[in-house]
């Protein structure tokens, strides 16, 4: 299994359980996975009408595989994906915390780009 396919399997394993999770204070909202295997993009979004009657759309996880690196653009969960991936054997140099500025990435435990 090549690196990209391995990384994709790891990401899908970590986010698959998130689909269908209900937010306790907003039971009408739905959590869905958006998966683009061709372009290697993965998102977890929450959509629907909240109790106040307003439309809600948010992205809690957005990760892409670019040049054999895992780019995390959003993580609004309590899951430390980087730590989990390193524990599973992914080198920190293959993980980019894309929502940090390049300057901040320099002092993180992960890759700058």
Phi, psi and omega in degrees: 000127180286166186301315182297317179295321178296315180295320178299315179299320179296314180297313181299322178297322182284329184259345184305321182290345184285335181297132178089353179296130179267139175275123190302322182270359178221073187294344181275347180281146179247139175258128185228154174261139171241116186234123176242093183291331180293316181261001177060053178237138185220130180222151170241120182237154175239128184222159175136188180258127180279177183298333180279355180090011179262147177283138183235134174213119179216157179245119180265335177218132174219118179223144177227152173257115182232123180050045178063025175236148178268113180258116176263113181265333178212137169213097181257031180245177175267010180273128175268087183300318180302311180298317179298317181294318178298318178300328180273004174106002178281126178293142179305333179290351177256010181239126179239127176269087188293343179274359172265150176295155178306324178296317179292325179298330179300330183256006177276175178277002189239184184290155177279320179198000000 
